[in-house]
């Protein structure tokens, strides 16, 4: 039987795969921002047991980090 954590991670992974498919017209910095937000959301969900606040907070922090990492990429 699957736990809630593994279901949450699977759901986030599916959302990331669908989201990345729509990133072809985005700038590199935007792609890093979206990727960082997705990874942050997954990490936040796992670390807080699926808490909404943890997931949203992780997405926000991950998006900020991805944005800064992607600013110098071409």
C-alpha positions as CSV (number, residue, x, y, z in Angstrom):
1,X,0.0,0.0,0.0
2,X,1.3,3.4,-0.9
3,X,1.8,6.0,1.7
4,X,0.5,9.6,1.4
5,X,4.1,10.8,1.0
6,X,4.8,8.6,-2.0
7,X,1.5,9.6,-3.6
8,X,2.4,13.3,-3.0
9,X,5.8,12.9,-4.6
10,X,4.4,11.0,-7.5
11,X,1.8,13.7,-8.1
12,X,4.4,16.5,-7.9
13,X,6.7,14.6,-10.3
14,X,3.8,14.2,-12.8
15,X,3.0,17.9,-12.6
16,X,6.7,18.8,-13.1
17,X,6.9,16.6,-16.2
18,X,3.8,18.2,-17.7
19,X,5.0,21.7,-16.7
20,X,8.5,21.3,-18.3
21,X,6.9,20.3,-21.6
22,X,5.4,23.8,-21.8
23,X,8.7,25.6,-21.1
24,X,10.1,25.6,-24.7
25,X,9.3,29.3,-25.3
26,X,10.5,30.5,-21.9
27,X,13.9,32.1,-21.2
28,X,16.6,30.1,-19.5
29,X,16.1,32.1,-16.3
30,X,12.3,31.4,-16.3
31,X,13.0,27.7,-16.8
32,X,15.3,27.7,-13.8
33,X,12.7,29.5,-11.8
34,X,10.0,27.0,-12.7
35,X,12.3,24.0,-12.1
36,X,13.4,25.4,-8.7
37,X,9.8,26.0,-7.7
38,X,8.9,22.4,-8.6
39,X,11.8,20.9,-6.7
40,X,11.2,23.2,-3.8
41,X,7.5,22.2,-3.7
42,X,8.3,18.5,-3.7
43,X,10.9,18.9,-1.0
44,X,8.6,21.0,1.1
45,X,5.8,18.4,0.7
46,X,8.1,15.6,1.7
47,X,9.7,17.4,4.6
48,X,6.4,18.5,6.1
49,X,4.4,15.4,5.5
50,X,2.3,17.0,2.7
51,X,1.5,20.2,4.6
52,X,0.1,22.9,2.3
53,X,2.2,25.6,4.0
54,X,5.4,23.5,3.6
55,X,4.7,22.8,-0.1
56,X,3.9,26.5,-0.9
57,X,6.9,27.7,1.2
58,X,9.2,25.2,-0.5
59,X,7.9,26.3,-3.9
60,X,8.6,29.9,-3.1
61,X,12.1,29.3,-1.8
62,X,12.9,27.0,-4.7
63,X,11.6,29.5,-7.2
64,X,13.8,32.3,-5.7
65,X,16.9,30.1,-5.7
66,X,16.2,28.9,-9.3
67,X,15.7,32.4,-10.5
68,X,19.1,33.5,-9.0
69,X,20.9,30.5,-10.4
70,X,19.4,31.0,-13.8
71,X,20.2,34.7,-14.1
72,X,23.7,34.2,-15.6
73,X,22.8,31.2,-17.8
74,X,22.4,31.7,-21.5
